[in-house]
Amino acid sequence: MRSVIDVLDLSVEELDELIKTALDIIDNPEKYAHVCDGKKLATLFFEPSTRTRMSFEAAMYELGGHVISMSEAGSSSAAKGESVADTAKTVSCYTDIIAMRHPKEGAPLVASLNASVPVINAGDGGHNHPTQTLADLLTIYREKGSFENLTIGFCGDLKFGRTVHSLINALSRYGNNKMILISPEELKLPSYVKKDVLQKNRIPYEQTTDLVGAMPKLDILYMTRVQRERFFNEEDYLRLKDSYILDVKKLENAKEDLCIMHPLPRVNEISIAIDDDPRACYFKQVLNGKYMRMALILKLLKEAGTI
Amino acid sequence: MNVDSIQNGFVIDHIRAGYGMRLYELLGLDDRDVSIAIIKNVQSKKLGKKDIIKIDADIPVDLDVIGYVDPDATINIIKDGKLVEKRVIGMPEKLVNVIKCKNPRCITSTEQELDHIFKLTDKNNKVYRCAYCETKASK
């Protein structure tokens, strides 16, 4: 049974196919309004989520399907000590596809190995969040028309940001891109990502602490939050936090067609004054996430022979 | 130092010096009620120094464990006091329940019945990563 646990589970051709489907859904929503009639998606969220859960649920409803879920992790059998494997086997009896978020890394993989229906990883701890990457990719495609010949700046917490690692992985499979890694020393991209992904794929990259200096080169700016708890001492945090808050002044030298992205939730790392700037794409990402989840649900249900 | 030749069993040879005890532990040889010799820091033309483990019994051993601890180690199979086969193990592609994932956020930390699976992700640098959370194995 085909599941999607990591964005790398999908080939470049499959990503192209998902984007094509998502674009068709955007143009012809009525064509897809009943393709999942009578089918059920289970959303198993073992930790809080707003966007991802609602996005999956909205996606299934817009395909004509139904959603079943547990109200909270504390009310499920997991609270009684049921294993992920048993939960997956049980829920498979009720549904056609499962979207799972779990605080433990690897839990959706365990679910996929035991479920008799497809499982989509909706985020496992700090590990993978493939459908966020799908949302990011569709946003880049819609804004830039391609995944090639781009200079992409990743800014903020590049050490712990799973969405950053995942998007770097996905974009490294396309040609002629350049990455600029903008972060405080404490939160630099881990060396294994640089080595296993960037160097292995011969992707040119530069590391800097200077967001303003990098700004004029960027086609895409992917912002993430610099969190207080990631620093060893408060002084360093206070010294650095404002350097990575995007405001109108920092955008002065940015390209006219810069695409500003953020996986959200935002705290204060992008000034709300930028929300009205046509270059702000982070709420478009949210919408694109729903379309890509629709495309993914369709693909997996088709491959499973359910629709 | 003299260690008697073995009749039926095997000799794990060319173990990098200092890795013999680790291999002994990971193979679970401590629990075996058979004659076993661990010889440390033996002079070796090839390695300078090496460790050797001799097991005088035909017991099953997990070759993946040997390949993981030292892929250049060799195993000599002895029958009736004679060498009948010599093998270089090499690095296994997958390890099942050989080592444990130390990431406290990994699903294996809470679900005890799960197999601890590691996959070889970088042969040149001998890197194994947890199949569930991709945390790098620490030797």
Contacts between the chains, C-beta under 8 A, distances in Angstrom:
chain1	res1	chain2	res2	distance
A	83	B	111	5.4
A	83	B	113	6.9
A	84	B	107	6.5
A	84	B	111	6.3
A	85	B	111	7.6
A	85	B	114	7.9
A	102	B	107	7.6
A	103	B	105	7.4
A	104	B	105	6.3
A	104	B	106	6.7
A	104	B	107	4.2
A	104	B	109	7.3
A	104	B	110	6.1
A	104	B	111	8.0
A	105	B	103	6.7
A	105	B	105	5.0
A	105	B	106	5.3
A	105	B	107	6.5
A	105	B	132	6.4
A	105	B	133	3.5
A	105	B	134	7.8
A	105	B	135	7.9
A	106	B	106	5.7
A	106	B	107	4.1
A	106	B	108	7.1
A	106	B	130	7.2
A	106	B	131	7.5
A	106	B	132	2.5
A	106	B	133	4.7
A	107	B	107	4.6
A	107	B	132	8.0
A	109	B	107	7.8
A	109	B	131	7.4
A	109	B	132	5.6
A	110	B	107	5.6
A	110	B	111	7.1
A	110	B	114	6.6
A	110	B	132	6.9
A	124	B	107	7.9
A	124	B	133	7.9
A	125	B	105	4.7
A	125	B	133	7.5
A	126	B	105	6.8
A	127	B	105	7.9
A	127	B	133	5.6
A	127	B	134	6.8
A	192	B	136	7.1
A	196	B	121	7.7
A	196	B	122	7.2
